[in-house]
């Protein structure tokens, strides 16, 4: 195996037309081609285990595949990016997911 063969990545499904929103580029300060590549090889990022199972079924059925990646892995409060390949795999969209604020415990309650 040559050095070039070792580093090849093969997409597990078609991405179709790529669409990256401007707010995503601004939040990441770049075009997220690395995240799209991770999505294409079934690295679903921070997606829930339920979502991973749904994605694996979608590979067989040709339905929607959804991944999620943190904008800044060292600071989850900055939010995340969603990469979604539509059913039929005709388009892949990258959108911003707003960070969920941490819930504060109400004062005076014993928990």
N, C-alpha and C positions, 0 to 999 in steps of 0.2 A: 504494500500500500504506500503510495506516495504521500508526501506532506500535504499536497493540495486535496487529495481524496479524503484525508482525515478530517478536514475542516469544512466539508460540504454539508449543507443543510438541505433537507428536502421537505417541502410543504406537504402536510398530510391532507390538505383540501385546497380548493381554488379560492382565491381571495376576491376575484372580480375587480370591479372599479374601486379604487381607493379614494376615501374622502376623509380629510383631516380638518377639523374646525380650527379657525384662527385662535380661539381662546385656548385650545390645547397647545398650539405652538407657543403661545405667549406664556402659559403656565410652565411648560417644560423648557422654554427658551431654545427649542429646536423642533425639527420634524421627527416624529417618533417612529422612524423606520425600524429601529431595534425592537420596539414593542410589537409592531406588526409582524416582524419575523418570529418573535417568541410565540405569538398567537398562532402563526401558521404551522409551527412544529408542535403544537399542543402543549405549550407551557402556558397555562391559563392564569398565571400570576397568583393573586390573592383571592381568586374565585372560591366560593364555598365548595365543600365536598359534594353537595347536592348538584351545584352547577357543573362541576367536573363530570359527574355521572351523566347529566343531561347532554353535555358536550360530546361525550364519548358515544352516546346513542345517536346524536346528530350526525356524527361522522358516517354512520351506516345509512342514515335516512336522508342525508342531504339537507337537513334543517338548520336552524339558526345556531351559531356557535358564538359564545360570549366569554370574554376574558376581562380581567381587571388588574391594573397595575398601579402601585403607589407613585405619585408624582415625585416624591422624595422619600426613599426607603428609610431615611434616618428621622423623618418627621411626618408621621401619618396624618397629622392635623392639616397638612397642606392639600389633602384630598387625593383623588385617584383619577385614572383615565380608563375609560371603557372602550374595548375594541370588540366590535360586533360584526360578524359576517352574516348577512341576511340568509334566510331560507332560500335554497336554490343556488346559493353561493355566487350571486351576481354582483354583490357589493360588500365592501368592508368599510365600516364607519368608525372613526375614532372621535370620542366625545369626552367632555370633562364631567366628572362626578364630584359634586360638592362634598366637602368634608362634613361629617356629622359631628356637631358639637357634643362634647362629653356632658352627660347629665349630671347635674349637681344634686347631692342628697339634700332634701329639705331640712332646714335647721330644726332642732328639737325632737326629731324622730330617732328612736333607738336602733337604727340600722346603718 
